[in-house]
């Protein structure tokens, strides 16, 4: 399967090149030349397949032979070795828990798959692969664990100073080996801008073999489709064939993957883009005018994105039918006060402890359901991170009841190692050139 740039459809590359050169020089994003429709029999019988089996079938169709079947199966079984259960909270309200991987966040799906694909394609004796990644919270931790110890790779993580939780910061800054962290005195958008500019800088590209581990990399997006198909499979086992997904949305890779799954034939009725105060997309869905904004700091820090990169991919999937986009997706945004109230309601109603991103997705689902006719349509909101990552955000009586996973306990007492930089590109470029 070839992949084209959203800024120039005639600019096409192989999957391997799209993975290693994650952003085209024209500053577009890569998308598959054609989105395959999956076999109706497979979709109708999804409930008879395991998550790894679903993942293999979906990836095989999207990659169309770029990785031999046996090798692709091995990659998936190594990368997707944890579960993602759909849990019923009440009639027509379910939570898809995506935090059961090593870094306790949904980013494990993309980061682990991508790191193994890159390792597979890397040839002995090739130039070191330098992976640049901007994070607003969870991406960095997932990428760090995904690439830790992978030969001939070096990962540089940029995160906004003071805008990630304590546990998230420890996940970014305590790994050592081939992982290094940069604390940027700015926002996530500033971090993302530095990474994007690096990819288009001739000197850096001549000196390094650069690639991205952000969701701008197509190898991150593909595995995120897996859990949408798997969630639907779990609902089929309960006799439910209609589903709506409410997705906490920051850089819009998560919901973009869901829409890609829908394009492949997954029978989703509707998507809900749930955001915090960074409401660029909900405003666009309301007005039809896309206006990127400076990001605003909130308690749902992984969604603090004012100019989401992956929105261009979503628009690209609807370039021949823009009206269909507004029919398929609804947008909701919430303040920190509303987010905290949703956390309290989830706890009071279901005794369910949710991170601030998850709570926003639940509130958006409930608000959307109020205006819909009654019927057996399962509303599934995505839980993207374990609540233990946000002890300072959650109300004290709720935080006290969180069961702390073992991998978090092991972080306690570790020493943070990070370089502090400003948000100017020349400073970042100088750091890279002087720390080869």
Phi, psi and omega in degrees: 000130173270159180233139183245161177276136178296341178270348181200091184302339179281347177275096185241143180221167175287167177300317180303314181292322179296325179290313185280329176248073197301332178237124179301156180298337179279005175070017171277194174231151182279140175223152179296141181303323174221142178262113185289142172273125181284154183300133182301324181293322177297314182294322181289338183243028181304328184292351179265003182246150174279168177302312178298324178294318177297314182300316180297315182296316180295312181296320179301319180289323181287325184269339172049051173093001180295332174233126180306149187306314183298319180291321179295319177299319180296319178300313183293318181293332177281321186278316185259072185246031177221169187254165180220082188282149169263122184246128179278128175260322174199178181303127178069012177229115182231154175242130175264109185273113185249022186247025184263010176272183186300323182264005176065035179210158182297341181296345179300326179301308183287315186294317182290317178299312183297317182297322180287325175295316179296317179298322179296317183281336182294130179259146179300134179091354179286162177300143179305140177269120177260114182262119177256135181215130172263141181224143172256006178164285191267333183303314184301316180296318180294318179293318180303311181289326180294324184257354185303120178081000178291124185299148173061026175231151174221130184249129175243116184255126176254127178224150183283128182302128175074009186238015171237158181286164182301316180292319177301318181295320177297322178296332182276326197247005186242014187275318184069208182052240184264018182243128176227152186237143176237123179267108185267130178280077183182205182254175175300319179302323177295317178299315181296322179295321178297316180296314181298319181292326178300322182291340181253007180271118184301319183295315180295321181288335175284328184275326186235160169260094189266142169212169183247149172250006174285172182289359169293340178279125184299335179289345172278323187288317185304309182291342177288343174291334187302316187284341173290314177298319182291324176297316178298322178300318179294323179290324177302324178297336178266007179081019182253125183243000179238133186216145172238135179250130173252120192240120173296126194234125177242284177269000173068022171285323183297306180289331176299320177294322177297319179291324174298319176298319178298318178298331179278357175118356179297122188281069177274133181284323187194155173240144176242120177269107183258120181235168171272213182293347177278083195255032182305312183286313175305321177295321178296317181296334179276318189256337185083004180245124182265116182231096175301148183228160169299142182288151181247133179285132180222177177284341174265070195295331181290349179253013182278071183229119182267343180223078187295124184299318189284356178298329180294327177293317180296314178298323180298325180291345181240022186296335178265354181212065185300330179294329180295328179299312182290336176283330185276330188239134170247148180243139176225143176227152186220149175279170176299322180297317178292325178296313179298322177296322179293321176300316179297316182294319177300319180290315182292318185283319189237358190053039181252128181262121185236147173289164184297333178288317179297318181298322178296319179296321178295314181298320178296320178298313181297319180292322178293319182296332181301330184261010182253151176294151180291153181160168184275077173241118183283124173265119183244119174256143186270130174260110194263347181208149177292138183296341180297344180284351187230050184295332182277349181266320184288147173306143188303321183290335177277315180301328182295339183264359180290133174273117185279122179294156184299322183294335177283320179301325181290339179285333184299131179092350177285153183266133177286135174230110180210146174264133180264126178229159172280185183265008179279141185293322182299324177294318179293317179298316179298319178301313181298316183292331182263003180227056181285000000 
